[in-house]
Amino acid sequence: MKSLNLGQLFIFGFDGLSVNDDVRGLLKKEVAAGVILFARNITSLEQVVELNRQIMDLRTSEFAPLISVDQEGGRVARLKEICTPVPNMRTIGVLSQNFPDLPYRLGAMMAREMISLGFHLDFAPVLDVDTNPLNPIIGDRSFATDAHTVAKLGAAFINGMQEAGLAACAKHFPGHGDTDKDSHLDLPILRHDKNRIETIELLPFQASIKAKVSSIMTAHILIPALDAEFPATLSQLILHNILREKFKFNGVIFSDDLEMKAVADRYEIKEVIRLGLLAGVDAFLICKDIAKTHEAISALHELITEGKVPISRVEEALIRMAHLKQRFLGAPALADLNEAKNIVRSRPHLALAQNWATT
C-alpha cells in the first residue's frame, strides 16, 4: 500500500509563515499531494514567494507538491494587499453586462499573478447561484442570481484562468447557493425538487465541464431529491451517477474541508474517507489540523487493508491527481521573486482594476 503513495489524495493546511517539521513530514514522508495556504500563512509578496519556494524544495523525485489557495476576489481573498485587488464576483457579474470580456480577463490576470507567486491551483470560481438572500455563506461570492448568467461568466473566468496556466476549481457542487445555513457550522438542507435542481443549481457546473475545468469541489449539503441519506460529498448518487456518469466529468473531484462541522460532527474521519472515495471524491482537503491529516492517511491504509475501499478506486483517483499535476505543474519551477515583483500589481493590472473601480 505504501507504494501507492496514498498521501497523494490529500491537500493539507498548516499554521505558520514558513515550512516546519510537520509540513516536511507530510510532504516528504507521507508524500501528500500538496498544501493550501490561508491568510494565516501569508504576510507579504516576498514572504509568500519564499514560503512557496520552501514547499517546492520538498518535492520528491516522483512527486511535486501542488500549492493551492482560495483567491476568489472580494471578501474571500487570501492574498489581500499583495495581488491586484479585484471586486467580488457579483460586481463582476454586473460589470460584465457592459464589458463581456471582463470575467475572462479577470481570470487570466489573477492566474498570472498567482503563478508568479508560486501557486498552481486556485479554488475558484464559485458557481453557486445566489437565489437565497438569507444565505450566510455565498451571497456576493456568486456571479448572479440567474443560473444562465453564472454559467456563462463562470465558464469565461475558468477559460481565462486555465489558459493562463493556473488550475481552476468550480465550487460547490451540486450547488450551495439556495441554502440558509453555513456548512462550516451545520449541515444545510436543500429541499427543491429534482427538476429545479437540474435547471438551476446544476447548470453552471455543466458549463464548467464544457470549459474543461480541471477540478470541481463538493458541497457538504444534503439534497433529499437527489440523495436522502448522504450529503453530496459522500453521495454516490450525486458524485458518481450525476457528475461522473451523466455529466462525463473526468477531472479531479475535491472534497470541501473535512473539518467543517457539516461532516465532522456527523462522521468519523475514517468513515468520511470511505464514503467519500466510494462516492467519487479523488482528493480530500483538511485545511488546518495536521494530526487529522495524518489520521486520514492512516485511515485510508486501513480501509484498503480491510477491503472496504477497492484498490481500483484509489488508483483511479491517483491517476486523476497525476493528470492535474502534469497539466498545471509540468516540470515544476521555483517561484522567482523578481518575476513576481514585475507581474503582481503591474501597471496594466492596476489600470484594469482602476477601470473597474471607476466604471
C-alpha positions in Angstrom: 0.0 0.0 0.0 2.8 2.4 0.7 3.8 2.0 -2.9 0.5 3.6 -3.9 1.5 6.9 -2.3 -1.8 7.4 -0.6 -0.8 10.8 0.6 -1.4 12.0 -3.0 -5.1 12.0 -2.2 -4.8 14.7 0.4 -4.3 18.5 0.4 -3.5 20.0 3.8 -3.3 23.3 5.6 -1.0 24.3 8.4 -0.1 27.1 10.8 2.9 29.3 10.3 4.7 31.5 7.8 7.4 29.0 6.8 7.9 25.3 6.4 8.1 23.4 9.7 8.7 19.8 10.6 5.0 18.9 10.3 4.9 20.1 6.7 8.2 18.4 5.9 6.8 15.1 7.3 3.6 15.2 5.3 5.3 16.2 2.0 8.5 14.0 2.3 7.4 11.0 4.3 3.6 10.8 3.6 4.1 12.3 0.1 0.9 14.4 0.5 -0.4 15.9 -2.8 0.1 19.4 -1.7 -0.9 22.3 0.5 -3.5 25.0 0.7 -2.4 28.4 2.1 -4.6 30.8 4.1 -4.2 34.4 5.3 -2.5 33.0 8.4 0.3 31.8 6.2 0.8 35.0 4.2 2.2 38.4 5.2 3.9 39.9 2.1 4.8 39.2 -1.5 8.4 38.4 -0.5 7.3 36.1 2.3 4.8 34.0 0.2 7.3 33.6 -2.6 9.9 32.3 -0.1 7.3 30.0 1.5 6.3 28.5 -1.8 9.9 28.0 -2.7 10.4 26.2 0.6 7.4 24.0 -0.2 8.7 23.2 -3.7 12.1 22.3 -2.3 10.4 19.4 -0.5 9.4 17.7 -3.8 10.5 14.1 -4.2 12.0 12.6 -7.3 8.5 11.4 -8.4 6.1 14.0 -6.9 6.0 17.8 -6.6 3.6 19.4 -4.2 0.6 21.2 -5.6 0.3 24.7 -4.0 -3.2 26.0 -3.7 -5.2 28.9 -2.3 -8.7 30.4 -2.0 -8.4 33.6 -4.1 -11.9 34.4 -5.3 -11.8 38.2 -5.2 -14.0 40.3 -2.9 -14.2 39.1 0.7 -12.6 35.7 0.0 -9.0 36.7 -0.9 -6.1 35.2 0.9 -3.7 37.5 -1.0 -5.1 40.8 0.0 -2.7 43.7 0.0 -0.4 41.6 -2.3 -2.2 40.9 -5.5 -4.1 43.4 -7.6 -7.4 44.0 -5.8 -10.5 42.6 -7.6 -14.1 43.0 -6.6 -16.5 40.2 -5.6 -18.0 38.1 -8.4 -21.4 39.8 -8.0 -19.7 43.1 -9.0 -18.0 41.4 -11.9 -21.4 40.0 -13.0 -22.9 43.4 -13.1 -19.9 45.0 -14.9 -19.9 42.2 -17.5 -23.2 43.5 -18.8 -21.2 46.3 -20.4 -17.8 44.6 -20.5 -18.5 41.0 -21.6 -14.8 40.0 -21.7 -14.2 41.0 -18.1 -14.6 37.6 -16.5 -12.0 36.1 -18.9 -9.6 39.0 -18.4 -10.0 38.7 -14.6 -9.3 35.0 -14.6 -6.2 35.5 -16.7 -4.9 38.4 -14.7 -5.4 36.6 -11.4 -3.8 33.5 -12.8 -0.7 35.3 -14.0 -0.2 36.9 -10.6 -0.7 33.7 -8.6 1.6 31.7 -10.9 4.3 34.2 -10.4 4.0 33.8 -6.6 4.3 30.0 -6.9 0.7 28.8 -6.9 -0.7 26.1 -9.2 -4.4 25.9 -8.2 -7.0 28.4 -7.2 -10.1 27.1 -5.5 -12.3 29.4 -7.6 -14.7 30.3 -9.1 -17.9 29.9 -7.0 -20.6 28.6 -9.4 -23.3 28.6 -6.8 -26.4 30.5 -8.0 -27.4 33.1 -5.4 -31.1 32.6 -5.2 -31.5 32.9 -1.4 -30.9 36.3 0.1 -30.7 34.7 3.6 -27.7 32.5 2.5 -25.0 33.2 5.1 -22.0 32.0 3.1 -22.4 32.5 -0.6 -24.1 35.9 -1.4 -21.9 38.2 -3.4 -19.3 35.4 -4.0 -21.7 34.3 -6.7 -21.7 36.0 -10.2 -25.5 36.4 -10.2 -29.0 35.3 -9.1 -29.6 33.7 -12.6 -28.2 30.3 -13.4 -27.5 31.1 -17.1 -25.5 34.2 -16.2 -23.5 32.2 -13.6 -22.8 29.5 -16.2 -21.7 31.9 -18.9 -19.5 34.1 -16.7 -18.1 31.2 -14.7 -17.0 29.4 -17.9 -15.3 32.5 -19.2 -13.5 33.0 -15.9 -12.3 29.4 -16.0 -11.1 29.7 -19.5 -9.1 32.9 -18.7 -7.5 31.3 -15.6 -6.6 28.0 -17.2 -5.4 29.3 -20.5 -3.0 31.5 -18.5 -1.7 28.3 -16.8 -3.4 28.1 -13.4 -5.8 25.2 -12.5 -9.3 26.4 -11.6 -11.9 24.6 -9.3 -15.6 25.0 -9.8 -17.4 25.0 -6.4 -19.6 24.0 -4.6 -21.1 21.0 -6.4 -24.1 20.5 -6.8 -24.9 24.0 -5.6 -24.8 25.8 -2.3 -26.5 29.0 -3.4 -30.0 28.5 -2.0 -29.1 27.2 1.4 -29.8 29.1 4.6 -27.0 27.5 6.8 -23.2 27.7 6.7 -21.8 24.3 6.2 -18.8 25.3 8.3 -21.2 25.2 11.2 -24.1 22.9 10.4 -25.5 20.7 7.6 -27.5 22.7 5.1 -30.5 21.0 3.5 -31.7 22.0 0.0 -35.3 20.8 -0.4 -36.0 21.7 -4.0 -37.3 19.1 -6.4 -35.1 17.4 -8.9 -36.3 19.5 -11.9 -35.5 22.7 -10.1 -32.0 21.5 -9.2 -31.2 20.3 -12.7 -32.3 23.6 -14.3 -30.7 26.0 -11.8 -28.1 24.5 -9.4 -26.5 22.1 -11.8 -26.5 24.3 -14.9 -23.3 26.3 -14.1 -21.3 23.1 -13.4 -22.3 21.6 -16.7 -20.9 24.8 -18.4 -17.7 24.5 -16.4 -17.2 20.9 -17.6 -17.6 22.1 -21.2 -15.0 24.7 -20.4 -12.7 21.8 -19.4 -12.4 22.9 -15.8 -9.6 20.8 -14.1 -11.4 20.2 -10.8 -14.7 20.5 -9.0 -15.2 20.9 -5.3 -18.1 19.2 -3.5 -20.6 20.8 -1.1 -21.3 19.5 2.4 -25.1 19.8 1.8 -28.0 17.4 1.9 -30.3 17.4 -1.1 -33.1 14.8 -0.4 -34.4 15.0 -4.0 -31.0 13.6 -5.1 -29.9 11.6 -2.1 -32.0 11.5 1.1 -29.2 9.8 3.2 -25.8 11.3 2.4 -24.5 14.8 1.9 -23.2 15.5 -1.6 -19.5 15.0 -0.6 -20.4 11.4 0.5 -23.1 10.6 -2.1 -22.5 8.1 -4.9 -25.9 9.2 -6.3 -24.7 12.7 -6.7 -20.9 12.4 -7.4 -20.8 9.2 -9.4 -24.2 9.0 -11.0 -24.6 12.7 -11.9 -21.1 14.3 -12.1 -19.2 11.3 -13.5 -21.8 9.3 -15.4 -24.3 11.9 -16.6 -22.1 14.9 -17.0 -19.0 12.9 -18.0 -16.6 14.9 -15.8 -13.2 13.2 -15.6 -11.2 15.8 -13.7 -10.3 15.8 -10.0 -13.2 15.9 -7.5 -12.0 17.7 -4.4 -13.9 17.5 -1.1 -14.6 20.7 0.7 -12.7 20.9 4.0 -13.3 17.8 6.2 -13.0 19.9 9.3 -16.3 21.7 8.5 -19.0 20.7 11.0 -21.5 19.6 8.4 -19.5 16.4 8.1 -17.0 16.5 11.0 -19.8 16.5 13.6 -21.6 13.6 11.9 -19.0 11.1 10.7 -15.7 9.8 12.0 -12.8 10.6 9.7 -12.3 7.0 8.6 -16.0 6.8 7.5 -15.7 10.1 5.7 -12.7 8.8 3.7 -14.5 5.5 2.9 -17.8 7.1 1.9 -16.1 9.9 0.0 -13.9 7.7 -2.1 -16.8 5.3 -2.9 -18.9 8.3 -3.9 -16.2 9.6 -6.3 -14.0 12.0 -4.3 -10.4 11.9 -5.6 -8.7 14.2 -3.1 -9.6 15.5 0.4 -8.9 18.9 1.9 -8.0 19.1 5.5 -7.3 22.8 6.0 -5.7 23.2 9.4 -5.3 20.1 11.6 -2.1 18.4 10.8 -2.9 15.5 13.2 -6.2 14.9 11.3 -4.3 14.7 8.0 -2.1 12.0 9.4 -5.1 10.2 10.8 -6.9 10.4 7.4 -4.0 8.9 5.5 -3.6 6.1 8.1 -7.4 5.5 7.9 -7.1 5.1 4.1 -4.3 2.5 4.6 -6.6 0.6 7.0 -9.6 0.8 4.6 -7.6 -0.8 1.8 -6.2 -3.5 4.1 -9.7 -4.3 5.4 -11.0 -4.4 1.8 -13.5 -1.6 2.4 -12.2 0.6 -0.4 -11.2 -1.1 -3.7 -7.7 -0.5 -4.8 -9.0 0.2 -8.3 -10.9 3.2 -6.9 -7.8 4.5 -5.2 -5.7 4.0 -8.4 -8.3 5.9 -10.4 -8.1 8.9 -8.0 -4.3 8.8 -8.1 -4.3 8.9 -11.9 -6.6 11.9 -11.9 -4.4 13.8 -9.5 -1.3 12.9 -11.5 -3.0 14.2 -14.7 -3.9 17.5 -13.0 -0.3 17.9 -11.9 1.1 17.1 -15.3 -1.3 19.7 -16.8 -0.5 22.6 -14.5 2.9 21.8 -12.8 4.7 20.3 -15.8 8.4 20.5 -14.9 8.0 22.4 -11.6 10.0 25.5 -11.2 10.6 27.6 -8.1 8.9 31.0 -7.9 11.2 33.9 -8.8 11.0 37.0 -6.6 12.0 39.4 -9.3 9.5 38.0 -11.8 6.7 38.2 -9.2 7.5 41.8 -8.4 7.3 42.6 -12.2 4.0 40.9 -12.6 2.0 41.4 -9.4 0.3 44.8 -9.3 1.9 45.6 -12.6 0.8 48.8 -14.4 -1.6 47.0 -16.8 -3.1 45.1 -14.0 -3.6 48.1 -11.8 -5.1 50.0 -14.7 -7.6 47.3 -15.3 -8.5 47.3 -11.6 -8.9 51.1 -11.7 -11.2 50.8 -14.6 -13.5 48.5 -12.6 -13.4 50.9 -9.6 -14.4 53.9 -11.7 -16.9 52.3 -14.0 
